[in-house]
Amino acid sequence: MSTGALVILDREGVLNECVAPFMRSPDDFKPIPGAFEAIARLNQAGVRVVVATNQAGVGRGLFDMRTVNAIHDRMHRAAVGAGGRIDAVFYCPHPEEAGCPCRKPRTGLFEEIAERYDLRDLAGTAAVGDSIRDLQAASKAGARPVLVRTGKGRETERAGNLPSGVQVYDDLAGFTEDWLSRRAG
């Protein structure tokens, strides 16, 4: 796979509306308009799409793996319904206090993605998120951090202190349009 043929997405705030404090049921999954159509456009251009998400609610006992799997099933069906596909979901079920190396802003999820897709590094790989943790993890892992203003993105942008080189878009559709036009050009 060539560099740039993979895009890493956060889940809450990028693909679906944020639910405070946690999404506890597949019924809580509300797609952000245009997000799954954007995945389809990426797929049609030969780009693999993966999701990297913190799911601390599992470690805190707020919901179980069956619930997480049901939510991810709904997410996968939303992608298929729009004509797209999510290749894989990487997640950390641990709360912050566990100090897990895969929990964003740490880089473990990104390292696992690079290993799974046999990438020497993540240079040129866009990692799209709405929180500072997403951006920090992407930057530390050598991926290209991208902030969307959906979810918590506007708050993250206003707070400032973003990693160097962060690109900002209104939503995943806006990122996709720009990213695909740059690849074509």
N, CA, C and O atoms as a DFTB+ gen file, in Angstrom:
740 C
 N C O
     1  1       0.863      -1.181       0.000
     2  2       0.000       0.000       0.000
     3  2       0.897       1.229       0.000
     4  3       1.861       1.285       0.763
     5  1       0.609       2.179      -0.813
     6  2       1.413       3.386      -0.881
     7  2       1.037       4.345       0.239
     8  3      -0.073       4.309       0.768
     9  1       2.003       5.213       0.589
    10  2       1.728       6.227       1.599
    11  2       0.588       7.103       1.123
    12  3       0.532       7.471      -0.051
    13  1      -0.309       7.437       2.013
    14  2      -1.445       8.275       1.649
    15  2      -2.660       7.476       1.243
    16  3      -3.720       8.049       0.995
    17  1      -2.528       6.153       1.170
    18  2      -3.663       5.327       0.773
    19  2      -4.458       4.856       1.989
    20  3      -5.285       3.949       1.883
    21  1      -4.208       5.467       3.129
    22  2      -4.889       5.134       4.365
    23  2      -5.253       6.426       5.081
    24  3      -4.441       7.348       5.161
    25  1      -6.472       6.490       5.599
    26  2      -6.898       7.629       6.420
    27  2      -7.405       7.055       7.738
    28  3      -8.163       6.086       7.757
    29  1      -6.976       7.667       8.834
    30  2      -7.367       7.252      10.178
    31  2      -8.375       8.263      10.719
    32  3      -8.130       9.469      10.699
    33  1      -9.512       7.757      11.201
    34  2     -10.563       8.628      11.727
    35  2     -10.844       8.314      13.185
    36  3     -10.824       7.153      13.594
    37  1     -11.106       9.346      13.965
    38  2     -11.685       9.161      15.281
    39  2     -13.168       8.857      15.058
    40  3     -13.685       9.085      13.964
    41  1     -13.850       8.348      16.072
    42  2     -15.274       8.016      15.900
    43  2     -16.164       9.174      16.349
    44  3     -16.736       9.875      15.514
    45  1     -16.286       9.380      17.669
    46  2     -17.162      10.445      18.176
    47  2     -16.668      11.799      17.706
    48  3     -15.484      12.119      17.809
    49  1     -17.586      12.578      17.196
    50  2     -17.258      13.928      16.764
    51  2     -16.769      14.028      15.336
    52  3     -16.721      15.123      14.776
    53  1     -16.402      12.900      14.731
    54  2     -15.980      12.877      13.334
    55  2     -17.028      12.147      12.500
    56  3     -17.459      12.637      11.456
    57  1     -17.430      10.968      12.976
    58  2     -18.421      10.158      12.264
    59  2     -19.819      10.296      12.842
    60  3     -20.810      10.267      12.113
    61  1     -19.888      10.446      14.152
    62  2     -21.190      10.549      14.811
    63  2     -21.168      11.676      15.832
    64  3     -20.116      12.094      16.317
    65  1     -22.367      12.150      16.136
    66  2     -22.511      13.219      17.123
    67  2     -21.999      12.746      18.474
    68  3     -22.161      11.579      18.832
    69  1     -21.381      13.650      19.222
    70  2     -20.896      13.323      20.565
    71  2     -22.082      13.137      21.508
    72  3     -23.065      13.875      21.448
    73  1     -21.971      12.144      22.372
    74  2     -22.975      11.882      23.396
    75  2     -22.259      11.966      24.733
    76  3     -21.301      11.230      24.968
    77  1     -22.709      12.853      25.612
    78  2     -22.053      13.028      26.912
    79  2     -22.712      12.154      27.963
    80  3     -23.937      12.034      27.969
    81  1     -21.954      11.547      28.840
    82  2     -20.494      11.450      28.789
    83  2     -20.012      10.337      27.870
    84  3     -18.865      10.373      27.425
    85  1     -20.857       9.342      27.571
    86  2     -20.485       8.232      26.690
    87  2     -21.686       7.777      25.890
    88  3     -22.832       7.907      26.320
    89  1     -21.398       7.234      24.706
    90  2     -22.436       6.562      23.941
    91  2     -22.632       5.199      24.620
    92  3     -21.688       4.415      24.726
    93  1     -23.832       4.925      25.067
    94  2     -24.088       3.688      25.813
    95  2     -24.926       2.671      25.061
    96  3     -25.180       1.577      25.564
    97  1     -25.357       3.027      23.858
    98  2     -26.254       2.154      23.111
    99  2     -26.122       2.457      21.624
   100  3     -25.809       3.586      21.247
   101  1     -26.359       1.460      20.777
   102  2     -26.361       1.739      19.335
   103  2     -27.402       2.792      18.957
   104  3     -27.244       3.489      17.955
   105  1     -28.465       2.911      19.755
   106  2     -29.484       3.920      19.479
   107  2     -28.945       5.337      19.622
   108  3     -29.519       6.280      19.077
   109  1     -27.829       5.492      20.365
   110  2     -27.197       6.805      20.538
   111  2     -26.375       7.211      19.321
   112  3     -25.956       8.364      19.216
   113  1     -26.142       6.284      18.407
   114  2     -25.295       6.553      17.244
   115  2     -26.056       7.408      16.231
   116  3     -26.967       6.926      15.557
   117  1     -25.678       8.665      16.134
   118  2     -26.307       9.616      15.201
   119  2     -25.228      10.125      14.241
   120  3     -24.394      10.945      14.626
   121  1     -25.239       9.645      12.995
   122  2     -24.205      10.054      12.042
   123  2     -24.177      11.568      11.817
   124  3     -25.214      12.231      11.796
   125  1     -22.980      12.086      11.651
   126  2     -22.808      13.485      11.268
   127  2     -23.106      13.563       9.776
   128  3     -22.564      12.774       9.002
   129  1     -23.954      14.495       9.355
   130  2     -24.301      14.597       7.931
   131  2     -23.067      14.667       7.035
   132  3     -22.153      15.459       7.267
   133  1     -23.064      13.833       6.022
   134  2     -21.990      13.817       5.035
   135  2     -20.786      12.966       5.403
   136  3     -19.939      12.715       4.545
   137  1     -20.678      12.514       6.647
   138  2     -19.480      11.781       7.073
   139  2     -19.338      10.445       6.345
   140  3     -18.250      10.107       5.879
   141  1     -20.409       9.699       6.248
   142  2     -20.299       8.378       5.630
   143  2     -20.220       8.461       4.108
   144  3     -19.641       7.584       3.467
   145  1     -20.788       9.495       3.539
   146  2     -20.609       9.736       2.108
   147  2     -19.138      10.078       1.827
   148  3     -18.594       9.709       0.786
   149  1     -18.504      10.788       2.772
   150  2     -17.081      11.115       2.629
   151  2     -16.243       9.835       2.653
   152  3     -15.293       9.701       1.882
   153  1     -16.590       8.906       3.527
   154  2     -15.879       7.619       3.553
   155  2     -16.030       6.919       2.206
   156  3     -15.059       6.382       1.674
   157  1     -17.230       6.921       1.658
   158  2     -17.461       6.290       0.360
   159  2     -16.594       6.937      -0.719
   160  3     -16.033       6.241      -1.566
   161  1     -16.484       8.247      -0.691
   162  2     -15.652       8.945      -1.684
   163  2     -14.183       8.553      -1.539
   164  3     -13.484       8.345      -2.531
   165  1     -13.724       8.454      -0.291
   166  2     -12.344       8.021      -0.064
   167  2     -12.136       6.606      -0.599
   168  3     -11.157       6.336      -1.296
   169  1     -13.053       5.713      -0.271
   170  2     -12.958       4.327      -0.758
   171  2     -12.938       4.268      -2.277
   172  3     -12.151       3.525      -2.863
   173  1     -13.801       5.048      -2.915
   174  2     -13.870       5.043      -4.378
   175  2     -12.567       5.525      -5.006
   176  3     -12.264       5.193      -6.152
   177  1     -11.801       6.307      -4.254
   178  2     -10.502       6.779      -4.734
   179  2      -9.383       5.804      -4.357
   180  3      -8.206       6.098      -4.564
   181  1      -9.754       4.638      -3.801
   182  2      -8.764       3.627      -3.458
   183  2      -8.140       3.792      -2.089
   184  3      -7.090       3.213      -1.811
   185  1      -8.772       4.576      -1.231
   186  2      -8.234       4.851       0.093
   187  2      -8.894       3.936       1.116
   188  3     -10.116       3.793       1.147
   189  1      -8.070       3.326       1.946
   190  2      -8.588       2.544       3.063
   191  2      -8.889       3.492       4.214
   192  3      -8.162       4.455       4.454
   193  1      -9.969       3.202       4.918
   194  2     -10.379       4.024       6.056
   195  2     -10.424       3.134       7.291
   196  3     -11.051       2.075       7.287
   197  1      -9.749       3.581       8.347
   198  2      -9.799       2.882       9.626
   199  2     -10.207       3.870      10.715
   200  3     -10.061       5.083      10.561
   201  1     -10.715       3.333      11.802
   202  2     -11.142       4.149      12.934
   203  2     -10.244       3.823      14.120
   204  3      -9.951       2.655      14.375
   205  1      -9.805       4.853      14.847
   206  2      -9.024       4.712      16.081
   207  2      -9.754       5.500      17.158
   208  3      -9.880       6.720      17.057
   209  1     -10.238       4.810      18.193
   210  2     -11.106       5.458      19.167
   211  2     -10.832       5.004      20.602
   212  3     -10.594       3.823      20.857
   213  1     -10.868       5.947      21.520
   214  2     -10.829       5.629      22.946
   215  2     -12.235       5.224      23.373
   216  3     -13.207       5.888      23.014
   217  1     -12.349       4.147      24.130
   218  2     -13.643       3.681      24.634
   219  2     -13.532       3.371      26.122
   220  3     -13.716       2.231      26.547
   221  1     -13.227       4.407      26.907
   222  2     -12.996       4.248      28.336
   223  2     -14.218       3.741      29.098
   224  3     -14.078       3.199      30.195
   225  1     -15.398       3.908      28.538
   226  2     -16.607       3.432      29.205
   227  2     -16.572       1.938      29.478
   228  3     -17.183       1.467      30.437
   229  1     -15.862       1.186      28.640
   230  2     -15.725      -0.256      28.869
   231  2     -14.945      -0.484      30.160
   232  3     -15.387      -1.223      31.039
   233  1     -13.789       0.150      30.265
   234  2     -12.945      -0.009      31.444
   235  2     -13.581       0.510      32.724
   236  3     -13.247       0.065      33.822
   237  1     -14.487       1.442      32.572
   238  2     -15.188       1.985      33.740
   239  2     -16.449       1.192      34.075
   240  3     -17.133       1.496      35.052
   241  1     -16.755       0.183      33.273
   242  2     -17.926      -0.647      33.530
   243  2     -19.248       0.002      33.171
   244  3     -20.296      -0.436      33.647
   245  1     -19.225       1.046      32.331
   246  2     -20.455       1.732      31.939
   247  2     -21.196       1.001      30.826
   248  3     -22.411       1.135      30.686
   249  1     -20.454       0.227      30.036
   250  2     -21.046      -0.632      29.018
   251  2     -20.044      -1.734      28.720
   252  3     -18.871      -1.640      29.081
   253  1     -20.525      -2.782      28.054
   254  2     -19.670      -3.943      27.807
   255  2     -19.263      -4.031      26.334
   256  3     -19.667      -3.209      25.511
   257  1     -18.459      -5.041      26.027
   258  2     -17.967      -5.210      24.658
   259  2     -19.098      -5.525      23.680
   260  3     -19.008      -5.175      22.503
   261  1     -20.137      -6.167      24.142
   262  2     -21.276      -6.435      23.264
   263  2     -21.872      -5.113      22.781
   264  3     -22.245      -4.988      21.615
   265  1     -21.961      -4.133      23.674
   266  2     -22.488      -2.812      23.303
   267  2     -21.559      -2.115      22.312
   268  3     -22.010      -1.550      21.316
   269  1     -20.257      -2.162      22.597
   270  2     -19.281      -1.555      21.683
   271  2     -19.402      -2.194      20.302
   272  3     -19.418      -1.494      19.290
   273  1     -19.486      -3.511      20.262
   274  2     -19.610      -4.204      18.977
   275  2     -20.909      -3.835      18.261
   276  3     -20.918      -3.697      17.038
   277  1     -21.996      -3.675      19.001
   278  2     -23.272      -3.282      18.387
   279  2     -23.189      -1.860      17.826
   280  3     -23.734      -1.581      16.758
   281  1     -22.516      -0.974      18.537
   282  2     -22.324       0.398      18.048
   283  2     -21.478       0.371      16.778
   284  3     -21.795       1.044      15.797
   285  1     -20.405      -0.407      16.804
   286  2     -19.547      -0.493      15.622
   287  2     -20.271      -1.151      14.445
   288  3     -20.029      -0.799      13.291
   289  1     -21.152      -2.099      14.736
   290  2     -21.960      -2.696      13.677
   291  2     -22.836      -1.633      13.020
   292  3     -22.959      -1.591      11.796
   293  1     -23.439      -0.779      13.835
   294  2     -24.264       0.304      13.284
   295  2     -23.406       1.247      12.436
   296  3     -23.833       1.698      11.373
   297  1     -22.203       1.536      12.911
   298  2     -21.292       2.406      12.177
   299  2     -20.916       1.776      10.828
   300  3     -20.934       2.449       9.797
   301  1     -20.576       0.485      10.843
   302  2     -20.232      -0.204       9.597
   303  2     -21.417      -0.201       8.627
   304  3     -21.239       0.010       7.427
   305  1     -22.615      -0.432       9.143
   306  2     -23.803      -0.433       8.280
   307  2     -24.049       0.945       7.690
   308  3     -24.489       1.054       6.545
   309  1     -23.771       2.015       8.459
   310  2     -23.925       3.376       7.937
   311  2     -22.952       3.608       6.783
   312  3     -23.305       4.240       5.787
   313  1     -21.733       3.099       6.918
   314  2     -20.750       3.241       5.838
   315  2     -21.215       2.488       4.590
   316  3     -21.180       3.031       3.486
   317  1     -21.647       1.251       4.766
   318  2     -22.118       0.450       3.634
   319  2     -23.340       1.107       2.989
   320  3     -23.463       1.128       1.765
   321  1     -24.236       1.637       3.809
   322  2     -25.430       2.297       3.290
   323  2     -25.114       3.512       2.433
   324  3     -25.900       3.888       1.563
   325  1     -23.957       4.128       2.683
   326  2     -23.531       5.286       1.887
   327  2     -22.644       4.867       0.715
   328  3     -22.190       5.709      -0.060
   329  1     -22.398       3.551       0.590
   330  2     -21.557       3.071      -0.498
   331  2     -20.090       2.963      -0.140
   332  3     -19.240       2.868      -1.025
   333  1     -19.781       2.975       1.156
   334  2     -18.390       2.923       1.592
   335  2     -18.097       1.753       2.504
   336  3     -18.912       0.847       2.682
   337  1     -16.902       1.803       3.078
   338  2     -16.459       0.718       3.945
   339  2     -15.419       1.229       4.927
   340  3     -14.532       2.003       4.566
   341  1     -15.538       0.788       6.165
   342  2     -14.501       1.020       7.173
   343  2     -13.744      -0.296       7.282
   344  3     -14.320      -1.325       7.634
   345  1     -12.456      -0.258       6.979
   346  2     -11.666      -1.483       6.941
   347  2     -11.454      -2.116       8.300
   348  3     -11.464      -3.341       8.422
   349  1     -11.262      -1.296       9.329
   350  2     -10.994      -1.839      10.661
   351  2     -11.262      -0.775      11.714
   352  3     -11.241       0.424      11.437
   353  1     -11.513      -1.245      12.925
   354  2     -11.686      -0.355      14.069
   355  2     -10.666      -0.754      15.127
   356  3     -10.615      -1.909      15.551
   357  1      -9.868       0.199      15.542
   358  2      -8.878       0.016      16.602
   359  2      -9.363       0.835      17.791
   360  3      -9.693       2.011      17.641
   361  1      -9.407       0.222      18.970
   362  2      -9.914       0.978      20.110
   363  2      -9.185       0.605      21.388
   364  3      -8.658      -0.498      21.532
   365  1      -9.172       1.550      22.304
   366  2      -8.618       1.342      23.631
   367  2      -9.777       1.361      24.617
   368  3     -10.476       2.369      24.715
   369  1     -10.000       0.266      25.356
   370  2     -11.105       0.206      26.306
   371  2     -10.745       0.712      27.709
   372  3     -11.559       0.633      28.629
   373  1      -9.540       1.224      27.864
   374  2      -9.062       1.581      29.207
   375  2      -9.309       3.039      29.570
   376  3      -9.229       3.915      28.709
   377  1      -9.608       3.304      30.840
   378  2      -9.726       4.698      31.279
   379  2      -8.342       5.346      31.374
   380  3      -7.326       4.652      31.423
   381  1      -8.312       6.657      31.398
   382  2      -7.055       7.416      31.440
   383  2      -6.141       6.952      32.570
   384  3      -4.936       6.791      32.379
   385  1      -6.722       6.741      33.738
   386  2      -5.909       6.395      34.912
   387  2      -5.192       5.050      34.780
   388  3      -4.291       4.762      35.568
   389  1      -5.564       4.235      33.822
   390  2      -4.894       2.953      33.618
   391  2      -3.510       3.130      32.990
   392  3      -2.665       2.238      33.076
   393  1      -3.284       4.282      32.360
   394  2      -1.983       4.550      31.748
   395  2      -1.669       3.668      30.548
   396  3      -0.502       3.442      30.228
   397  1      -2.683       3.183      29.901
   398  2      -2.517       2.278      28.758
   399  2      -1.791       2.989      27.601
   400  3      -2.115       4.133      27.281
   401  1      -0.813       2.319      26.976
   402  2      -0.082       2.952      25.873
   403  2      -0.913       3.125      24.597
   404  3      -0.507       3.851      23.689
   405  1      -2.075       2.461      24.523
   406  2      -2.875       2.621      23.301
   407  2      -3.908       3.739      23.420
   408  3      -4.521       4.119      22.422
   409  1      -4.107       4.268      24.617
   410  2      -5.100       5.327      24.804
   411  2      -4.557       6.665      24.301
   412  3      -3.511       7.141      24.742
   413  1      -5.302       7.254      23.365
   414  2      -4.900       8.579      22.876
   415  2      -4.946       9.561      24.045
   416  3      -5.916       9.540      24.802
   417  1      -3.956      10.408      24.225
   418  2      -2.990      10.926      23.258
   419  2      -1.724      10.081      23.069
   420  3      -0.820      10.499      22.347
   421  1      -1.639       8.920      23.692
   422  2      -0.491       8.044      23.433
   423  2      -0.640       7.437      22.037
   424  3      -1.687       7.571      21.404
   425  1       0.384       6.788      21.575
   426  2       0.444       6.401      20.163
   427  2       0.183       4.925      19.870
   428  3       0.292       4.504      18.719
   429  1      -0.154       4.143      20.871
   430  2      -0.295       2.701      20.674
   431  2      -1.263       2.294      19.575
   432  3      -0.971       1.377      18.809
   433  1      -2.421       2.964      19.482
   434  2      -3.378       2.627      18.422
   435  2      -2.769       2.877      17.041
   436  3      -2.969       2.095      16.112
   437  1      -2.033       3.963      16.923
   438  2      -1.415       4.312      15.645
   439  2      -0.308       3.324      15.289
   440  3      -0.142       2.959      14.125
   441  1       0.445       2.898      16.297
   442  2       1.485       1.896      16.058
   443  2       0.857       0.575      15.606
   444  3       1.382      -0.092      14.716
   445  1      -0.252       0.207      16.215
   446  2      -0.956      -1.014      15.827
   447  2      -1.465      -0.916      14.382
   448  3      -1.390      -1.881      13.623
   449  1      -1.979       0.251      14.019
   450  2      -2.453       0.461      12.639
   451  2      -1.288       0.320      11.655
   452  3      -1.406      -0.369      10.642
   453  1      -0.168       0.972      11.957
   454  2       1.001       0.893      11.071
   455  2       1.462      -0.551      10.922
   456  3       1.798      -0.989       9.822
   457  1       1.479      -1.283      12.018
   458  2       1.897      -2.687      11.961
   459  2       0.909      -3.522      11.149
   460  3       1.320      -4.316      10.302
   461  1      -0.367      -3.353      11.396
   462  2      -1.394      -4.139      10.689
   463  2      -1.343      -3.906       9.182
   464  3      -1.552      -4.831       8.398
   465  1      -1.060      -2.650       8.776
   466  2      -1.058      -2.319       7.353
   467  2       0.358      -2.297       6.760
   468  3       0.578      -1.812       5.650
   469  1       1.308      -2.834       7.531
   470  2       2.680      -2.998       7.062
   471  2       3.274      -1.688       6.540
   472  3       3.864      -1.641       5.460
   473  1       3.106      -0.637       7.323
   474  2       3.647       0.677       6.972
   475  2       4.899       0.935       7.807
   476  3       4.879       0.755       9.024
   477  1       5.966       1.347       7.174
   478  2       7.193       1.690       7.911
   479  2       6.930       2.827       8.877
   480  3       7.417       2.830      10.008
   481  1       6.150       3.791       8.414
   482  2       5.778       4.933       9.253
   483  2       4.446       5.471       8.751
   484  3       3.903       4.997       7.753
   485  1       3.941       6.450       9.448
   486  2       2.636       7.022       9.091
   487  2       2.768       8.383       8.416
   488  3       1.779       9.105       8.287
   489  1       3.969       8.741       7.987
   490  2       4.173      10.021       7.312
   491  2       3.239      10.106       6.108
   492  3       3.182       9.184       5.295
   493  1       2.526      11.186       6.000
   494  2       1.595      11.380       4.893
   495  2       0.217      10.804       5.140
   496  3      -0.714      11.061       4.377
   497  1       0.079      10.018       6.216
   498  2      -1.228       9.444       6.550
   499  2      -2.011      10.465       7.354
   500  3      -1.565      10.888       8.420
   501  1      -3.162      10.861       6.860
   502  2      -4.002      11.822       7.573
   503  2      -4.731      11.112       8.705
   504  3      -5.241      10.004       8.538
   505  1      -4.769      11.770       9.859
   506  2      -5.497      11.264      11.024
   507  2      -6.459      12.364      11.450
   508  3      -6.034      13.419      11.921
   509  1      -7.756      12.117      11.284
   510  2      -8.786      13.130      11.468
   511  2      -9.465      12.954      12.823
   512  3      -9.942      11.869      13.154
   513  1      -9.501      14.032      13.599
   514  2     -10.139      13.988      14.903
   515  2     -10.746      15.318      15.280
   516  3     -10.599      16.312      14.569
   517  1     -11.437      15.324      16.417
   518  2     -12.075      16.552      16.898
   519  2     -11.538      17.000      18.252
   520  3     -11.973      18.025      18.776
   521  1     -10.601      16.250      18.825
   522  2     -10.092      16.611      20.155
   523  2      -8.579      16.762      20.130
   524  3      -7.903      16.264      19.230
   525  1      -8.068      17.452      21.126
   526  2      -6.624      17.647      21.235
   527  2      -5.920      16.306      21.375
   528  3      -4.811      16.140      20.869
   529  1      -6.548      15.340      22.056
   530  2      -5.941      14.007      22.206
   531  2      -5.727      13.344      20.852
   532  3      -4.683      12.740      20.607
   533  1      -6.716      13.459      19.978
   534  2      -6.596      12.885      18.632
   535  2      -5.407      13.494      17.899
   536  3      -4.601      12.782      17.299
   537  1      -5.309      14.805      17.957
   538  2      -4.261      15.526      17.239
   539  2      -2.887      15.228      17.814
   540  3      -1.926      15.044      17.067
   541  1      -2.788      15.178      19.142
   542  2      -1.512      14.880      19.787
   543  2      -1.032      13.477      19.432
   544  3       0.142      13.277      19.120
   545  1      -1.938      12.515      19.478
   546  2      -1.561      11.136      19.145
   547  2      -1.081      11.046      17.700
   548  3      -0.062      10.415      17.415
   549  1      -1.810      11.672      16.801
   550  2      -1.428      11.655      15.387
   551  2      -0.050      12.275      15.192
   552  3       0.807      11.706      14.516
   553  1       0.153      13.434      15.784
   554  2       1.417      14.140      15.639
   555  2       2.582      13.326      16.202
   556  3       3.619      13.193      15.552
   557  1       2.415      12.783      17.405
   558  2       3.475      11.979      18.035
   559  2       3.781      10.717      17.234
   560  3       4.920      10.250      17.218
   561  1       2.766      10.167      16.570
   562  2       2.945       8.937      15.796
   563  2       3.504       9.208      14.402
   564  3       3.791       8.271      13.657
   565  1       3.659      10.475      14.046
   566  2       4.206      10.818      12.735
   567  2       3.168      10.934      11.639
   568  3       3.516      11.104      10.470
   569  1       1.874      10.842      12.005
   570  2       0.806      11.027      11.018
   571  2       0.530      12.522      10.865
   572  3       1.048      13.340      11.625
   573  1      -0.283      12.863       9.884
   574  2      -0.660      14.252       9.631
   575  2      -1.934      14.564      10.391
   576  3      -2.995      14.061      10.020
   577  1      -1.874      15.387      11.458
   578  2      -3.071      15.672      12.250
   579  2      -4.038      16.612      11.529
   580  3      -3.643      17.646      10.990
   581  1      -5.315      16.223      11.536
   582  2      -6.367      17.003      10.895
   583  2      -7.486      17.203      11.905
   584  3      -7.983      16.241      12.491
   585  1      -7.879      18.453      12.106
   586  2      -8.969      18.789      13.028
   587  2     -10.228      19.103      12.234
   588  3     -10.196      19.882      11.282
   589  1     -11.336      18.491      12.634
   590  2     -12.632      18.866      12.077
   591  2     -13.397      19.630      13.154
   592  3     -13.241      19.371      14.347
   593  1     -14.220      20.567      12.716
   594  2     -14.957      21.419      13.655
   595  2     -16.250      20.787      14.160
   596  3     -16.984      21.409      14.928
   597  1     -16.531      19.568      13.739
   598  2     -17.699      18.864      14.254
   599  2     -17.363      18.325      15.643
   600  3     -16.210      18.376      16.071
   601  1     -18.366      17.811      16.340
   602  2     -18.118      17.282      17.683
   603  2     -17.549      18.346      18.592
   604  3     -18.151      19.404      18.769
   605  1     -16.388      18.072      19.170
   606  2     -15.704      19.022      20.063
   607  2     -14.685      19.872      19.312
   608  3     -13.911      20.611      19.921
   609  1     -14.691      19.764      17.997
   610  2     -13.669      20.417      17.189
   611  2     -13.589      21.920      17.325
   612  3     -12.495      22.482      17.381
   613  1     -14.746      22.587      17.380
   614  2     -14.718      24.055      17.536
   615  2     -14.098      24.436      18.877
   616  3     -13.311      25.380      18.952
   617  1     -14.446      23.713      19.926
   618  2     -13.852      23.968      21.253
   619  2     -12.350      23.729      21.209
   620  3     -11.578      24.508      21.767
   621  1     -11.940      22.671      20.557
   622  2     -10.515      22.348      20.450
   623  2      -9.781      23.449      19.702
   624  3      -8.693      23.858      20.108
   625  1     -10.365      23.928      18.618
   626  2      -9.738      24.995      17.836
   627  2      -9.633      26.279      18.662
   628  3      -8.595      26.940      18.657
   629  1     -10.714      26.629      19.372
   630  2     -10.700      27.844      20.201
   631  2      -9.673      27.761      21.324
   632  3      -9.045      28.762      21.668
   633  1      -9.503      26.582      21.891
   634  2      -8.554      26.406      22.999
   635  2      -7.117      26.619      22.544
   636  3      -6.252      26.962      23.350
   637  1      -6.861      26.415      21.253
   638  2      -5.523      26.635      20.719
   639  2      -4.553      25.558      21.162
   640  3      -4.950      24.451      21.524
   641  1      -3.277      25.899      21.128
   642  2      -2.223      24.977      21.532
   643  2      -2.249      23.686      20.701
   644  3      -1.990      22.600      21.217
   645  1      -2.562      23.823      19.416
   646  2      -2.634      22.672      18.528
   647  2      -1.229      22.255      18.104
   648  3      -0.338      23.098      18.002
   649  1      -1.024      20.967      17.857
   650  2       0.282      20.529      17.354
   651  2       0.622      21.223      16.035
   652  3      -0.261      21.662      15.299
   653  1       1.878      21.306      15.764
   654  2       2.357      21.936      14.535
   655  2       1.799      21.225      13.309
   656  3       1.717      19.998      13.269
   657  1       1.419      22.013      12.314
   658  2       0.996      21.461      11.034
   659  2      -0.443      20.979      10.964
   660  3      -0.829      20.365       9.970
   661  1      -1.252      21.240      11.990
   662  2      -2.641      20.784      11.978
   663  2      -3.407      21.515      10.887
   664  3      -3.339      22.739      10.775
   665  1      -4.139      20.749      10.084
   666  2      -5.045      21.333       9.106
   667  2      -6.437      21.299       9.713
   668  3      -6.781      20.355      10.425
   669  1      -7.248      22.330       9.436
   670  2      -8.573      22.442      10.027
   671  2      -9.630      22.514       8.919
   672  3      -9.492      23.261       7.950
   673  1     -10.686      21.716       9.092
   674  2     -11.807      21.680       8.145
   675  2     -13.113      21.721       8.922
   676  3     -13.159      21.376      10.103
   677  1     -14.158      22.141       8.255
   678  2     -15.462      22.186       8.914
   679  2     -15.949      20.801       9.312
   680  3     -16.555      20.624      10.369
   681  1     -15.676      19.815       8.450
   682  2     -16.167      18.459       8.718
   683  2     -15.388      17.462       7.869
   684  3     -14.514      17.848       7.094
   685  1     -15.706      16.184       8.018
   686  2     -15.018      15.143       7.266
   687  2     -15.229      15.307       5.767
   688  3     -14.319      15.035       4.984
   689  1     -16.407      15.742       5.357
   690  2     -16.671      15.962       3.930
   691  2     -15.746      17.036       3.368
   692  3     -15.223      16.885       2.264
   693  1     -15.541      18.113       4.111
   694  2     -14.645      19.180       3.671
   695  2     -13.208      18.705       3.554
   696  3     -12.518      19.019       2.584
   697  1     -12.756      17.940       4.552
   698  2     -11.411      17.354       4.484
   699  2     -11.286      16.469       3.249
   700  3     -10.321      16.576       2.493
   701  1     -12.266      15.597       3.051
   702  2     -12.222      14.627       1.951
   703  2     -12.147      15.334       0.612
   704  3     -11.345      14.957      -0.243
   705  1     -12.960      16.339       0.420
   706  2     -12.962      17.097      -0.841
   707  2     -11.580      17.672      -1.106
   708  3     -11.045      17.522      -2.205
   709  1     -10.998      18.330      -0.107
   710  2      -9.692      18.946      -0.272
   711  2      -8.603      17.894      -0.469
   712  3      -7.755      18.034      -1.350
   713  1      -8.626      16.865       0.332
   714  2      -7.591      15.827       0.283
   715  2      -7.599      15.117      -1.062
   716  3      -6.541      14.879      -1.645
   717  1      -8.785      14.777      -1.560
   718  2      -8.869      14.091      -2.848
   719  2      -8.440      15.005      -3.986
   720  3      -7.801      14.547      -4.934
   721  1      -8.778      16.286      -3.910
   722  2      -8.372      17.205      -4.982
   723  2      -6.859      17.382      -4.982
   724  3      -6.262      17.521      -6.049
   725  1      -6.227      17.381      -3.815
   726  2      -4.757      17.485      -3.747
   727  2      -4.090      16.236      -4.309
   728  3      -3.067      16.326      -4.989
   729  1      -4.665      15.079      -4.029
   730  2      -4.101      13.822      -4.555
   731  2      -4.227      13.769      -6.067
   732  3      -3.339      13.260      -6.750
   733  1      -5.337      14.299      -6.596
   734  2      -5.558      14.276      -8.054
   735  2      -4.645      15.266      -8.755
   736  3      -4.268      15.070      -9.911
   737  1      -4.289      16.343      -8.040
   738  2      -3.502      17.416      -8.652
   739  2      -2.079      17.147      -8.646
   740  3      -1.295      17.964      -9.128
